[in-house]
Amino acid sequence: MKKIIKLSLLLIIRQVWLWLCNLYLLSYEPFNVLKKIKEDRDKSQFLLVGGSLSIPMLIYVVMRLITDPLLYGSWLMSVGSIFKLAILLELLGMAYLIYWTNRVLRS
């Protein structure tokens, strides 16, 4: 059992390290990073990089669904400027990632 836990921990550390490196390098050389992920056929890194753009928004929406009824008694239909800014940043990030992914797939 200890061996399985140790191997799992090492695998998690490796994936998190690669994920952080890929996120950092996406700002400098997105073509090379996405090309490397494609050549390695590393689906886990592709999901981590792609998911890191959408996960913050999912967390925000889930937290709104949980906290609005507790704080206000119902779900609020209006959202503030923070939500609109978050949506804009999400869309810009996804457009950036889709653009470079498209360039890699066409090359």
DSSP file (Angstrom, degrees, kcal/mol; ACC not computed):
  #  RESIDUE AA STRUCTURE BP1 BP2  ACC     N-H-->O    O-->H-N    N-H-->O    O-->H-N    TCO  KAPPA ALPHA  PHI   PSI    X-CA   Y-CA   Z-CA
    1    1 A M     >        0   0    0      0, 0.0     4,-2.2     0, 0.0     5,-0.2   0.000 360.0 360.0 360.0 -40.2    0.0    0.0    0.0
    2    2 A K  H  >  +     0   0    0      1,-0.2     4,-2.6     2,-0.2     5,-0.2   0.877 360.0  53.5 -62.5 -36.5    2.9    2.4    0.8
    3    3 A K  H  > S+     0   0    0      2,-0.2     4,-2.5     1,-0.2    -1,-0.2   0.897 108.1  49.1 -66.6 -39.9    4.4    1.7   -2.6
    4    4 A I  H  > S+     0   0    0      2,-0.2     4,-2.5     1,-0.2    -1,-0.2   0.917 112.7  47.7 -64.9 -43.2    1.1    2.6   -4.4
    5    5 A I  H  X S+     0   0    0     -4,-2.2     4,-2.5     2,-0.2    -2,-0.2   0.911 112.3  49.7 -63.8 -42.3    0.8    5.8   -2.4
    6    6 A K  H  X S+     0   0    0     -4,-2.6     4,-2.3     2,-0.2    -2,-0.2   0.925 112.8  46.1 -63.2 -45.1    4.4    6.7   -3.1
    7    7 A L  H  X S+     0   0    0     -4,-2.5     4,-2.3     2,-0.2    -2,-0.2   0.890 112.6  50.9 -65.1 -39.3    4.1    6.1   -6.8
    8    8 A S  H  X S+     0   0    0     -4,-2.5     4,-2.5     2,-0.2    -2,-0.2   0.915 110.3  49.3 -63.7 -42.8    0.8    8.1   -6.9
    9    9 A L  H  X S+     0   0    0     -4,-2.5     4,-2.5     1,-0.2    -2,-0.2   0.910 111.3  49.0 -63.3 -43.0    2.4   11.0   -5.1
   10   10 A L  H  X S+     0   0    0     -4,-2.3     4,-2.3     2,-0.2    -1,-0.2   0.889 111.4  50.0 -64.2 -38.9    5.4   11.0   -7.5
   11   11 A L  H  X S+     0   0    0     -4,-2.3     4,-2.5     2,-0.2    -2,-0.2   0.907 111.0  49.0 -65.6 -41.8    3.0   10.9  -10.5
   12   12 A I  H  X S+     0   0    0     -4,-2.5     4,-2.6     2,-0.2     5,-0.2   0.923 111.4  49.5 -63.1 -44.4    1.0   13.8   -9.1
   13   13 A I  H  X S+     0   0    0     -4,-2.5     4,-2.4     1,-0.2    -2,-0.2   0.911 111.8  49.1 -61.7 -42.6    4.2   15.8   -8.5
   14   14 A R  H  X S+     0   0    0     -4,-2.3     4,-2.5     2,-0.2     5,-0.2   0.930 112.8  46.4 -63.3 -46.2    5.4   15.1  -12.1
   15   15 A Q  H  X S+     0   0    0     -4,-2.5     4,-2.5     1,-0.2    -2,-0.2   0.903 113.5  48.3 -65.4 -41.0    2.1   16.1  -13.6
   16   16 A V  H  X S+     0   0    0     -4,-2.6     4,-2.6     2,-0.2    -1,-0.2   0.906 111.7  50.4 -66.1 -40.7    1.8   19.3  -11.6
   17   17 A W  H  X S+     0   0    0     -4,-2.4     4,-2.4    -5,-0.2    -2,-0.2   0.942 113.0  45.3 -62.2 -47.7    5.4   20.3  -12.4
   18   18 A L  H  X S+     0   0    0     -4,-2.5     4,-2.8     1,-0.2    -2,-0.2   0.899 112.5  52.5 -61.8 -40.6    4.8   19.7  -16.2
   19   19 A W  H  X S+     0   0    0     -4,-2.5     4,-2.5    -5,-0.2    -2,-0.2   0.930 110.9  45.7 -61.7 -47.0    1.5   21.6  -16.0
   20   20 A L  H  X S+     0   0    0     -4,-2.6     4,-2.3     2,-0.2    -1,-0.2   0.896 113.6  49.8 -65.2 -40.2    3.1   24.6  -14.3
   21   21 A C  H  X S+     0   0    0     -4,-2.4     4,-2.7    -5,-0.2    -2,-0.2   0.924 111.7  48.7 -62.7 -44.0    6.0   24.6  -16.8
   22   22 A N  H  X S+     0   0    0     -4,-2.8     4,-1.5     1,-0.2    -2,-0.2   0.906 111.2  49.5 -64.2 -41.3    3.6   24.4  -19.7
   23   23 A L  H  X S+     0   0    0     -4,-2.5     4,-0.6     2,-0.2    -1,-0.2   0.914 113.2  47.0 -63.6 -41.6    1.5   27.3  -18.3
   24   24 A Y  H >< S+     0   0    0     -4,-2.3     3,-1.0     1,-0.2     4,-0.4   0.931 114.0  46.6 -64.4 -45.7    4.6   29.4  -17.8
   25   25 A L  H >X S+     0   0    0     -4,-2.7     4,-2.9     1,-0.2     3,-0.8   0.695  94.8  76.4 -74.0 -18.3    6.0   28.7  -21.3
   26   26 A L  H 3< S+     0   0    0     -4,-1.5    -1,-0.2     1,-0.2    -2,-0.2   0.818  93.1  53.5 -60.5 -29.3    2.6   29.3  -23.0
   27   27 A S  T << S+     0   0    0     -3,-1.0    -1,-0.2    -4,-0.6    -2,-0.2   0.755 119.5  32.2 -77.3 -22.9    3.2   33.0  -22.6
   28   28 A Y  T <4 S+     0   0    0     -3,-0.8    -2,-0.2    -4,-0.4    -3,-0.1   0.869 138.2   6.7 -99.3 -49.1    6.7   32.8  -24.3
   29   29 A E     X  +     0   0    0     -4,-2.9     4,-2.0     1,-0.1     5,-0.2  -0.578  63.7 163.2-138.1  72.5    6.5   30.1  -26.9
   30   30 A P  H  > S+     0   0    0      0, 0.0     4,-2.5     0, 0.0     5,-0.3   0.856  76.5  56.7 -62.9 -35.9    3.0   28.8  -27.2
   31   31 A F  H  > S+     0   0    0      1,-0.2     4,-2.2     2,-0.2     5,-0.2   0.941 109.9  44.2 -61.6 -47.3    3.6   27.1  -30.5
   32   32 A N  H  > S+     0   0    0      2,-0.2     4,-2.4     1,-0.2    -1,-0.2   0.886 113.7  50.5 -66.4 -39.0    6.5   25.0  -29.2
   33   33 A V  H  X S+     0   0    0     -4,-2.0     4,-2.3     2,-0.2    -2,-0.2   0.952 114.5  42.2 -64.7 -49.2    4.6   24.0  -26.0
   34   34 A L  H  X S+     0   0    0     -4,-2.5     4,-2.2     1,-0.2    -1,-0.2   0.856 113.7  53.4 -68.3 -33.4    1.5   22.9  -27.8
   35   35 A K  H  X S+     0   0    0     -4,-2.2     4,-2.9    -5,-0.3    -1,-0.2   0.911 109.3  48.9 -64.9 -41.7    3.6   21.1  -30.5
   36   36 A K  H  X S+     0   0    0     -4,-2.4     4,-2.4     2,-0.2    -2,-0.2   0.913 111.1  49.4 -64.4 -42.4    5.5   19.2  -27.8
   37   37 A I  H  X>S+     0   0    0     -4,-2.3     5,-1.8     1,-0.2     4,-0.6   0.903 113.4  47.5 -62.8 -40.3    2.2   18.2  -26.0
   38   38 A K  H ><5S+     0   0    0     -4,-2.2     3,-0.6     2,-0.2    -2,-0.2   0.926 112.7  47.6 -66.6 -44.9    0.8   17.0  -29.4
   39   39 A E  H 3<5S+     0   0    0     -4,-2.9    -2,-0.2     1,-0.2    -1,-0.2   0.869 113.3  47.9 -66.1 -36.2    4.0   15.1  -30.3
   40   40 A D  H 3<5S-     0   0    0     -4,-2.4    -1,-0.2    -5,-0.2    -2,-0.2   0.620 102.2-136.3 -76.4 -11.8    4.1   13.4  -26.9
   41   41 A R  T <<5 +     0   0    0     -3,-0.6     2,-1.3    -4,-0.6    -3,-0.2   0.894  41.8 167.0  53.6  42.5    0.4   12.6  -27.2
   42   42 A D     >< +     0   0    0     -5,-1.8     4,-1.8     1,-0.2    -1,-0.2  -0.698  12.9 173.4 -92.1  88.6    0.1   13.7  -23.6
   43   43 A K  H  > S+     0   0    0     -2,-1.3     4,-2.5     1,-0.2     5,-0.2   0.825  75.2  59.8 -67.2 -31.7   -3.7   14.0  -23.1
   44   44 A S  H  > S+     0   0    0      1,-0.2     4,-2.3     2,-0.2    -1,-0.2   0.916 107.0  45.5 -65.3 -41.0   -3.4   14.7  -19.4
   45   45 A Q  H  > S+     0   0    0      2,-0.2     4,-2.8     1,-0.2     5,-0.3   0.878 111.1  53.4 -69.0 -36.6   -1.3   17.9  -20.0
   46   46 A F  H  X S+     0   0    0     -4,-1.8     4,-2.5     1,-0.2     5,-0.2   0.928 112.1  45.0 -61.7 -43.9   -3.7   19.0  -22.8
   47   47 A L  H  X S+     0   0    0     -4,-2.5     4,-2.8     2,-0.2    -2,-0.2   0.887 113.7  49.9 -67.3 -38.6   -6.6   18.7  -20.4
   48   48 A L  H  X S+     0   0    0     -4,-2.3     4,-1.7    -5,-0.2    -2,-0.2   0.927 113.9  44.1 -66.3 -44.1   -4.7   20.4  -17.6
   49   49 A V  H  < S+     0   0    0     -4,-2.8     4,-0.4     2,-0.2    -2,-0.2   0.936 119.5  42.1 -67.0 -45.4   -3.7   23.4  -19.7
   50   50 A G  H >X S+     0   0    0     -4,-2.5     3,-1.0    -5,-0.3     4,-0.8   0.894 115.5  50.0 -67.2 -39.5   -7.1   23.7  -21.3
   51   51 A G  H 3X S+     0   0    0     -4,-2.8     4,-2.8    -5,-0.2     3,-0.2   0.771  95.5  70.4 -70.8 -26.0   -8.9   23.2  -18.0
   52   52 A S  H 3< S+     0   0    0     -4,-1.7    -1,-0.2     1,-0.2    -2,-0.2   0.711 100.5  49.2 -67.3 -16.7   -6.8   25.7  -16.2
   53   53 A L  H <4 S+     0   0    0     -3,-1.0     4,-0.4    -4,-0.4    -1,-0.2   0.791 119.2  35.0 -87.0 -30.6   -8.6   28.4  -18.2
   54   54 A S  H  X S+     0   0    0     -4,-0.8     4,-2.0    -3,-0.2    -2,-0.2   0.705 100.5  75.0 -98.4 -20.9  -12.1   27.2  -17.6
   55   55 A I  H  X S+     0   0    0     -4,-2.8     4,-2.6     1,-0.2     5,-0.2   0.901  91.4  55.3 -61.9 -43.6  -11.8   25.9  -14.0
   56   56 A P  H  > S+     0   0    0      0, 0.0     4,-2.1     0, 0.0    -1,-0.2   0.905 109.8  47.3 -57.9 -38.9  -11.8   29.3  -12.3
   57   57 A M  H  > S+     0   0    0     -4,-0.4     4,-2.5     2,-0.2    -2,-0.2   0.910 111.1  51.0 -68.3 -40.6  -15.1   30.2  -14.0
   58   58 A L  H  X S+     0   0    0     -4,-2.0     4,-2.5     1,-0.2     5,-0.2   0.909 110.1  49.9 -61.5 -41.5  -16.6   26.9  -13.0
   59   59 A I  H  X S+     0   0    0     -4,-2.6     4,-2.6     2,-0.2    -1,-0.2   0.916 110.6  50.4 -62.8 -42.9  -15.6   27.4   -9.4
   60   60 A Y  H  X S+     0   0    0     -4,-2.1     4,-2.2    -5,-0.2    -2,-0.2   0.933 111.9  46.6 -60.9 -46.8  -17.1   30.9   -9.4
   61   61 A V  H  X S+     0   0    0     -4,-2.5     4,-2.4     2,-0.2    -2,-0.2   0.918 113.4  48.4 -64.1 -43.7  -20.4   29.7  -10.8
   62   62 A V  H  X S+     0   0    0     -4,-2.5     4,-1.8     1,-0.2    -1,-0.2   0.911 111.3  50.1 -63.8 -41.9  -20.6   26.8   -8.4
   63   63 A M  H  X S+     0   0    0     -4,-2.6     4,-3.1     1,-0.2     5,-0.3   0.881 110.1  50.7 -65.4 -36.4  -19.8   29.1   -5.5
   64   64 A R  H  X S+     0   0    0     -4,-2.2     4,-2.2     1,-0.2    -2,-0.2   0.913 109.0  51.6 -64.3 -41.4  -22.5   31.6   -6.6
   65   65 A L  H  < S+     0   0    0     -4,-2.4    -2,-0.2     1,-0.2    -1,-0.2   0.836 117.3  39.7 -64.4 -31.3  -25.0   28.7   -6.8
   66   66 A I  H  X S+     0   0    0     -4,-1.8     4,-0.8    -5,-0.2    -2,-0.2   0.915 121.9  37.8 -82.5 -46.0  -24.1   27.7   -3.2
   67   67 A T  H  X S+     0   0    0     -4,-3.1     4,-2.9    -5,-0.2     5,-0.4   0.811 102.0  68.1 -84.0 -30.0  -23.8   31.1   -1.6
   68   68 A D  H  X>S+     0   0    0     -4,-2.2     4,-3.0    -5,-0.3     5,-0.7   0.935 103.7  44.3 -57.8 -48.8  -26.6   33.1   -3.2
   69   69 A P  H  >5S+     0   0    0      0, 0.0     4,-0.9     0, 0.0    -1,-0.2   0.875 116.2  48.9 -63.6 -33.3  -29.4   31.2   -1.6
   70   70 A L  H  <5S+     0   0    0     -4,-0.8    -2,-0.2     2,-0.1    -3,-0.1   0.913 122.5  30.7 -71.2 -41.4  -27.6   31.2    1.8
   71   71 A L  H  <5S+     0   0    0     -4,-2.9    -3,-0.2     1,-0.1    -1,-0.1   0.860 136.9  20.1 -86.1 -37.5  -26.9   34.9    1.8
   72   72 A Y  H  <5S-     0   0    0     -4,-3.0    -2,-0.1    -5,-0.4    -4,-0.1   0.499  96.4-117.4-116.0  -7.2  -29.8   36.4   -0.2
   73   73 A G  S  <<S+     0   0    0     -4,-0.9     2,-0.3    -5,-0.7    -3,-0.1   0.267  89.8  33.4  88.1 -13.4  -32.5   33.7    0.0
   74   74 A S  S    S-     0   0    0     -6,-0.6     2,-0.4     0, 0.0    -2,-0.2  -0.959  97.8 -76.9-158.6 172.7  -32.6   33.1   -3.7
   75   75 A W        -     0   0    0     -2,-0.3     2,-0.4    -6,-0.1   -10,-0.1  -0.649  45.3-129.5 -80.3 132.5  -30.3   33.2   -6.8
   76   76 A L        -     0   0    0     -2,-0.4    -8,-0.1   -12,-0.2    -1,-0.0  -0.664  12.9-161.4 -82.3 131.8  -29.5   36.6   -8.0
   77   77 A M  S    S+     0   0    0     -2,-0.4     2,-0.3     2,-0.0    -1,-0.1   0.759  70.5  76.4 -84.1 -25.8  -30.0   37.1  -11.7
   78   78 A S        -     0   0    0      0, 0.0     2,-0.3     0, 0.0    -2,-0.1  -0.644  64.9-162.4 -88.3 143.8  -27.9   40.2  -11.9
   79   79 A V        -     0   0    0     -2,-0.3    -2,-0.0     1,-0.1     2,-0.0  -0.908  14.9-123.0-121.9 153.4  -24.1   39.9  -12.0
   80   80 A G     >  -     0   0    0     -2,-0.3     4,-1.5     1,-0.1     3,-0.2  -0.081  34.6 -89.4 -86.9-173.0  -21.6   42.6  -11.3
   81   81 A S  H  > S+     0   0    0      1,-0.2     4,-2.4     2,-0.2     5,-0.2   0.766 121.4  64.2 -70.0 -25.6  -18.7   44.0  -13.2
   82   82 A I  H  > S+     0   0    0      2,-0.2     4,-2.5     1,-0.2    -1,-0.2   0.919 102.9  48.3 -63.8 -42.5  -16.3   41.4  -11.7
   83   83 A F  H  > S+     0   0    0     -3,-0.2     4,-2.4     2,-0.2    -2,-0.2   0.913 111.6  49.2 -63.9 -42.6  -18.3   38.6  -13.4
   84   84 A K  H  X S+     0   0    0     -4,-1.5     4,-2.2     2,-0.2    -1,-0.2   0.889 111.8  48.9 -65.1 -38.8  -18.2   40.5  -16.7
   85   85 A L  H  X S+     0   0    0     -4,-2.4     4,-2.5     2,-0.2    -2,-0.2   0.904 110.6  51.0 -65.4 -41.2  -14.5   41.1  -16.4
   86   86 A A  H  X S+     0   0    0     -4,-2.5     4,-2.4     2,-0.2    -2,-0.2   0.903 109.9  49.7 -63.4 -41.2  -13.9   37.4  -15.6
   87   87 A I  H  X S+     0   0    0     -4,-2.4     4,-2.6     2,-0.2    -1,-0.2   0.920 110.6  50.4 -62.9 -43.4  -15.9   36.3  -18.6
   88   88 A L  H  X S+     0   0    0     -4,-2.2     4,-2.4     1,-0.2    -2,-0.2   0.923 111.8  47.0 -61.0 -45.0  -13.9   38.7  -20.8
   89   89 A L  H  X S+     0   0    0     -4,-2.5     4,-2.5     2,-0.2    -1,-0.2   0.895 111.7  51.4 -64.6 -39.9  -10.6   37.3  -19.5
   90   90 A E  H  X S+     0   0    0     -4,-2.4     4,-2.7     2,-0.2    -2,-0.2   0.935 111.3  47.4 -60.5 -46.5  -11.8   33.7  -19.9
   91   91 A L  H  X S+     0   0    0     -4,-2.6     4,-2.4     2,-0.2    -2,-0.2   0.894 112.3  49.2 -64.7 -40.4  -12.8   34.4  -23.5
   92   92 A L  H  X S+     0   0    0     -4,-2.4     4,-2.2     2,-0.2    -1,-0.2   0.922 112.9  47.6 -64.5 -43.2   -9.5   36.1  -24.3
   93   93 A G  H  X S+     0   0    0     -4,-2.5     4,-2.3     2,-0.2    -2,-0.2   0.910 113.3  47.3 -63.8 -42.7   -7.6   33.2  -22.8
   94   94 A M  H  X S+     0   0    0     -4,-2.7     4,-2.9     2,-0.2     5,-0.2   0.892 110.9  51.8 -67.1 -38.5   -9.6   30.6  -24.6
   95   95 A A  H  X S+     0   0    0     -4,-2.4     4,-2.5    -5,-0.2    -2,-0.2   0.910 110.2  49.8 -63.1 -41.3   -9.2   32.5  -27.9
   96   96 A Y  H  X S+     0   0    0     -4,-2.2     4,-2.1     2,-0.2    -2,-0.2   0.934 114.2  44.1 -60.2 -48.1   -5.4   32.6  -27.4
   97   97 A L  H  X S+     0   0    0     -4,-2.3     4,-2.3     1,-0.2    -2,-0.2   0.896 114.2  49.2 -67.4 -40.5   -5.2   28.9  -26.7
   98   98 A I  H  X S+     0   0    0     -4,-2.9     4,-2.5     2,-0.2    -1,-0.2   0.903 109.6  53.1 -65.8 -40.6   -7.5   28.0  -29.6
   99   99 A Y  H  X S+     0   0    0     -4,-2.5     4,-2.0    -5,-0.2    -2,-0.2   0.947 113.6  41.1 -59.0 -49.8   -5.5   30.2  -32.0
  100  100 A W  H  X S+     0   0    0     -4,-2.1     4,-2.1     2,-0.2    -1,-0.2   0.850 113.4  53.3 -71.9 -33.1   -2.2   28.5  -31.1
  101  101 A T  H  X S+     0   0    0     -4,-2.3     4,-2.5     2,-0.2    -1,-0.2   0.913 109.1  50.1 -64.7 -41.1   -3.8   25.0  -31.0
  102  102 A N  H  X S+     0   0    0     -4,-2.5     4,-1.8     1,-0.2    -2,-0.2   0.903 109.4  51.3 -62.4 -41.7   -5.1   25.7  -34.5
  103  103 A R  H  X S+     0   0    0     -4,-2.0     4,-1.1     1,-0.2    -1,-0.2   0.896 111.4  47.8 -62.9 -40.0   -1.7   26.8  -35.7
  104  104 A V  H  < S+     0   0    0     -4,-2.1     3,-0.4     1,-0.2    -2,-0.2   0.920 111.2  49.9 -67.3 -43.3   -0.1   23.6  -34.3
  105  105 A L  H  < S+     0   0    0     -4,-2.5    -1,-0.2     1,-0.2    -2,-0.2   0.816 111.2  49.6 -67.1 -29.7   -2.7   21.4  -35.9
  106  106 A R  H  <        0   0    0     -4,-1.8    -1,-0.2     1,-0.2    -2,-0.2   0.702 360.0 360.0 -81.5 -19.5   -2.3   23.0  -39.3
  107  107 A S     <        0   0    0     -4,-1.1    -1,-0.2    -3,-0.4    -2,-0.2   0.494 360.0 360.0 -80.5 360.0    1.5   22.7  -39.3
